[in-house]
Amino acid sequence: MIIGFLSLDIYLPYSHSLKEKRKRLVGIRDRLKKKYNVAFSELDYQDKWQRSKIGLVSLNSQKRVVEKLFHKIEVDIQDSIDGEILHKETVFF
């Protein structure tokens, strides 16, 4: 069993309040959970308006399947946010 953890540090330059940032993150979370069936959590920068660090977890019997899934998720997030991914990290257990 392979457990994959994807961490994304996101910059949201057009977010002007914590409420606006959370609204964007809830939209991302709901879409990713429905489309890719992954666990989602905000890990850091909860008090910053324009920054967020999110974590996603998925598991499968094959590492390659999880790697492909994380690549699709990264592309999906990059295409759907008004911002950019500053840093990503993938860890497998």
LUMPABA-373601 format. One record per atom (N, C-alpha, C): x, y, z; residue in one letter. Coordinates in steps of 0.1 Angstrom, whole numbers, plus 5000, padded with zeros to 4 digits. Layout:
! residues N
XYZA
...
END
This chain:
! residues 93
500949885000M
500050005000M
500950125000M
500750214991I
501450344989I
500550454994I
501050535003I
500350655007I
501150775002I
500450864994G
501150974989G
500651104996G
501551194998F
501251325005F
501751434995F
500951524991L
501251634983L
501051764990L
502051844992S
501951974998S
502252084988S
501352184988L
501452294978L
501352424986L
502352514983D
502352644989D
501852734978D
500752804981I
500052874971I
500053024974I
500253104964Y
500153254965Y
498853304958Y
497953374965L
496753424960L
496753574960L
497253644950P
497453784950P
496153864950P
495053804945Y
493853884944Y
492853854956Y
493353784966S
492553764978S
492853884988S
491753954992H
491954075000H
491454055014H
491053935018S
490653915032S
490653765035S
490653735048L
490653585051L
489453515046L
488353585047K
487053535042K
487053495027K
487653585020E
487753565005E
488753445002E
489853435010K
490753325008K
490153195011K
489453195023R
488753065027R
487653025016R
486953125011K
485953095001K
486653024989K
487753074984R
488553014973R
488952874977R
489552854989L
490052724993L
488852624994L
487752664999V
486552575000V
486152524986V
486152614976G
485852574963G
486852474957G
488152504960I
489152404955I
489052274962I
488852274975R
488652154983R
487552074978R
486352134976D
485152054972D
485351994958D
485952074949R
486152024936R
487151904936R
488251914943L
489251814944L
488751684950L
487951704961K
487451584968K
486451514959K
485651584952K
484651524943K
485251464930K
486251534924K
486851484912K
487851374914K
488751394924Y
489851304926Y
489851214939Y
488851234947N
488651154959N
489951154968N
490351274972V
491551294980V
491151364993V
491951345003A
491851415016A
492551555014A
491951655020F
492451795018F
492451865031F
493551945034S
493652025046S
494552145043S
494152255050E
495052375050E
496052355061E
497352355058L
498352325067L
499052445074L
499052555067D
499852665072D
499252795066D
499652905072Y
499353045067Y
497853065069Y
497153015079Q
495753035082Q
495453185084Q
496453255089D
496153395092D
496653495082D
497153445070K
497553525059K
496553535048K
496253655043W
495253675033W
495653605019W
496953625016Q
497253585002Q
498153465001Q
498353385012R
499153265012R
498353155018R
498653035013S
498052915018S
499052795016S
499052705025K
499752585023K
498752475025K
498552395014I
497552285015I
498152155014I
497552055020G
498051915019G
496951825014G
497351735005L
496451634999L
497051495001L
496151405004V
496651265007V
495751174998V
496451074992S
495750974985S
496550844987S
495950734984L
496650604986L
496150504974L
497150414971N
496850324961N
497950204962N
497750104955S
498749994956S
499950014947S
499850114938Q
500950154929Q
501350294930Q
502650314932K
503150454934K
502950534921K
503050484910R
502850554897R
501450614896R
500450544900V
499150594900V
498950714908V
499550714920V
499450834929V
500250944923V
501350924917E
502151024911E
501351094899E
500751014891K
499951074880K
498751154885K
498151104896L
497051174902L
497451304907L
498551314914F
499051434920F
499451534909F
500051484898H
500351574887H
499051634881H
497951554879K
496751604874K
496151714884K
496251684897I
495751784907I
496551914906I
497851904905E
498652024904E
498252104892E
498152044881V
497752114869V
496352174870V
495352104876D
494052154879D
494052274887D
494752264898I
494852384907I
495452504901I
496552484893Q
497252594887Q
496352664876Q
495552584870D
494652634859D
493352704866D
493052674878S
491752724883S
491952834893S
493152864898I
493252964908I
493853094901I
493453204907D
494053334903D
495253354911D
496353284908G
497553294916G
498553194911G
499453154919E
500453054915E
500952964926E
501452854922I
501952754931I
503452794933I
503852824945L
505152874948L
506152754950L
505652654957H
506452534960H
505552414961H
506152294957K
505352174959K
506352064965K
505751974972E
506551864978E
505651744978E
506251634974T
505551504974T
506351404982T
505651334991V
506251234999V
505451114999V
506150994998F
505450864998F
505850785010F
504850715015F
505050635027F
504650485024F
END
